[in-house]
Structure formats: structure tokens, C-alpha cells
Amino acid sequence: MQYDYLVIAGYFALMIAISLLFKKMASASTSDYFRGGGKMLWWMVGATAFMTQFSAWTFTGAAGKAFNDGFAVLAVFIGNMVAYVFAHFYFARRFRQMRVDTPTEGIKRRFGNGNEQFFTWVIIPLSVINAGVWLNGLGVFASAVFNANIITTIYVTGAAVLVISLLSGAWGVVASDFIQTLVVAVVSVACAVVALYFVGGPGEIIREFPGGFVSGPDMNYPLLLVCTFIFFIVKQLQSINNMQESYRFLNAKDSRNASKAALMALIMMMVGAVIWFIPPWASAILYPDAAQAYPELGAKARDAVYLVFARETMPLGTVGLLMAGLFAATMSSMDSALNRNSGIFVRSFYANIVRHGQAKDKELLRVGQLACLVNGILVILMAQFFNSLKSLSLFDLMMQVATLLQSPVLVPLFLGILIRKTPKWAPWATVVFGMFVSLLVVKVFTPQFIAGWFGIESLTGRETSEMRTMITIAAHLFLTAGFFCLTTLFYRESNDTHKAETEKFFNDVATECVVTDKDQDQFDRMQRAKLGTLVTYMAGGLTLMILIPNPLWGRLMFLACAAVIFIVGFALKKSARIEELQGKAIPVR
């Protein structure tokens, strides 16, 4: 266990180094603090776009579902892949071309001041709730690993995320996301390779998975899985490609880098989706009682199966590396949410409503840091509340938050980029109507009620969960989205006081962003050089893990991981050096 503590300590030291290295780059202006001044390269933006879809929930709640249900867990992640295809070809560049620093500034340009304020005070609480779910997932896992108090774990992790977000803003957030992507990749690939070896290959997983690999146990109506899969694709399409989530592409230095970032996220999601779940799939065969290893976690007990696999199968030190990956996944999601929320509060409320446009940039920067601190405290308290809900698994908790609360908000922010002629009340009215739809799903259109339409008398617990998610997605797809589309019938061009601003917004959205800053080359070199140095240090830390008393194959595994990480760091530093030499060779005129 002491080796695991050392690994985690090394990870946190690396995160602090990131904050200190990128602190200066974030302190020049609020634009630099909230979105890196729109100067980031595609591979940094792609890493953060990928990591914001990857939280500790993937290693806990989603892994628990994979252990229990098999292939069905991939419905969410295939939906992510489809969403990133659309982002690459259409949405990513258009979000960058909104030419704003925060998502709500884009909402203001598209829908007007009133909707900007409405969504400001809807997005911030929802982000706090989502981040609370992620932090709770990490608390569940970490408490099981170290036999520590969940609440203590939540507070310690939340404080670490706050430090990164406060010190270095968007630069630190995105840089840490890139490093954390490498951590997650190392952990996932190493565990997947070992799992396949011990279980006897992918064919054994498919043949021996309890209850059948494709449908899993407790599923008497496989058509439910097909419908859930289809609806998840639609849900993730709008969950990723909407104006609230546009912040991940606002950081890109131009339109091309935004599109390439979406392509990178797509490729990583395609490769990662299967690799992540090989260990829990294998654990269902190797350790069928893994879900009972931590009965004190209640309904969340199955969410610790990744830990069981790492402890029983992997070499010493892997649990620490796995925990570093979990911290990485949670911190990347949380720090992105905190940075976005502080930007939304400062730009859309404090600067315009409180200070009426009179505040200087330095004041806004300090207020943004204070807002970040307050949001972080609220996230910690929310995670503490979710910890009290022992009857819900992490997968069900995440799905209910995402479908019941978030879906109504995302509908107008997704369709607003596609549909131009809507009355100014359409966005907020759609959200209000959508909340009513969510209430109907909870109170009226229950799984049992809908099952009665088809003559189904009883449902298993799993079928009830799948149907609840499907009903909620379908209700918002047909009713909430239908409501927004119907508002176009009430649009009157002669009464549209926001018409000129809307036209200018869509003209900008259709016009490519190109780099005009003469210092951009310097920023490109700095990104490569700083991250190259950090990645090289990370490779050195992984190399030290060969000193842990493990079998030869375990030491070789750590050495191979370190070699891959070192190659990435070396390539970044070499690229920065080549660019510097090329820049010096070009005469200045």
C-alpha cells in the first residue's frame, strides 16, 4: 500500500508543477484565464474535449455496469463517437467561430440579454450538480482503496482541483487534461493487456460472460437494448454539440484546430471505449463475486470492480497508478466546470449587471478566481450530499442527473445553432416546458406505466433502469425538442428587435477564424516545450516504478509505459526546438 501512496504523491506533485508552469500564461487577461486567449493547439484542445467526457464515473459507475451487463455499457460511448463525428465536420469550428470567451456570451449573441441571464443561472447550478456526481464517484472508489473516510477524500480531492483552477485558469486546466489523458491511457492499456492475458483472450470474454456478453443478465426484452442504444446516440449528439459545452472548442487558436481537436477526441474515444471495459468484463469471469467485495458501499458496491481487478491481478503500485488515473479523470472534468462557471459568472453577470461594464480586466480576473473558489466549495458539498444516496448506483445517478435535469437545458442550446427564426422567449420557455416533461416522466410515464402499453406485467431491476433512461430521452427528443421547433410558428420578423445581432452571429459562425496574432508562434512553442518537459518528468517517475518489488513482467510493464510516455515528451520538446530554429532562420522585415 505504501507504494500506492508514493505513486499518488508523485501525481499530485506533477499537477502542482503544471499550475506553477502555466500560472503566468493565465494571468495576462480574463480571456487568457477563461479560455487561454483562444491560442491553444489542437492536441491540447482535443485532450480536454476527450477528458471532459471521461470522469471517475467511467472507472466506477460505468465499469460497474460493464461488470454487470456486458456490452450494453458501450451505448453511451458509441453515442459519444457519433457526436464527435458531427463535431469534427460541423459543430467544433462553428463554436470557435462564435468569437466569444464564454458559452453564455455566445447565448447572448444568439438569443439576447434576457436568455443570457436565464442560462447563466441555470448552467452554473447544473454544472455544480454534475461535478458533485463526479467527485462522489471518486470518493466512493478512493475510500474503498485506502479504507479512508469518503467525506475526507471528497474534501481533499476537491481542494486539489481548486488549486489548479485558481492558479492557472484555462491554461492549467487544459495542460493538466493533456497530462491526465496520458495517465488514463497508461492505466487503461496496461490493465486491458493483463486482463486479456489472464482471461484467455477476447473470445473467452464473449463466450464466458455471465448471462451472455451482448445482452447480459436480467434482460428478457433485448429490444430494450436496441432502443436504448438508438436514443443514447441522439442524447449524446446534443449533449456534446451544444452552446453550453462549446467552451471546450473556444480555446482553439483557429477553426482548423477546433475541428482537428474534435477528430482527436473521436479517435481516442473509439480506441478507449473498448479498452476501458476489458478489465471489468474479464473480472465478471475471473472474480464473479467482485461486486460483494465492499458491501459497505451499498448499491455502489459493484462500482469498485476495477479496484478488485487491480488488487488481485496487477503488479504492486498499479492501484496507485489507477487512483492517479481516477484523480486525473475527475479533476479534468471538475476543473473544466469550475473554470467555465467562473467565466460565465464574471462575463455574463458581474461585468454587465453588477459593474455595468465599468470594471477593469484585473478586477474581473480576481472576481473570477473568487467565483471559482465558491463554485469549488459548492461542488464539494454537493458530492457530500450524493454520498448519502446509498440506494442509487453511480451509473443510475449519473443517468438521472443527465436526462432529467440537463436534457431540457441542452435542447435549445443544440437546436439554436441549427434553427435561426425563433421568438426571443423560445429558449427559456423550452427549458421550463422541458422541466415539466421531466416531471411527467417521474410521476406519470414510469417504466411500469409504459410497459403496460405493451402488455408487459413485470420488469427486472435492470429492465426498469434501462426503460427509465430510454423514456426520459425519448420524451425530451419528441416533446421538448418538438416544443422548440413549434415556436418558429410564432416568429414574426417585424417584431424581432434582435434580428440584426442574430444575423451578425450567424455570419460570424459561418466565417472561418484564422490566426492573426503575431505572437502565436511563440505561444505554440511554449505549449510544446512546457508540456514536453512535464511529460518527460512523468516518464521519469514511471521509470522509478521498476524499483517496486514485482515479478519481472510487472517491472517490464512499468518500463514499457514509461518508454511510451518519454517518446511523447521527447517529440514535443523536439518539435518546439525545431520551430524555434525555423523562427530564427526567417528574416524579420
Helices and strands as residue ranges (DSSP letters): H 2-26, H 30-35, G 36-38, H 42-51, H 56-59, H 61-69, G 70-73, H 74-86, I 87-91, H 92-96, H 103-111, H 113-146, H 150-199, H 202-208, H 223-240, H 247-250, H 255-286, G 290-292, G 295-304, H 305-313, H 318-345, I 346-354, H 361-387, H 394-400, I 401-406, H 407-415, H 426-443, H 447-453, H 461-475, I 476-480, H 481-486, G 487-490, G 493-495, H 499-509, H 520-544, G 545-547, H 552-585
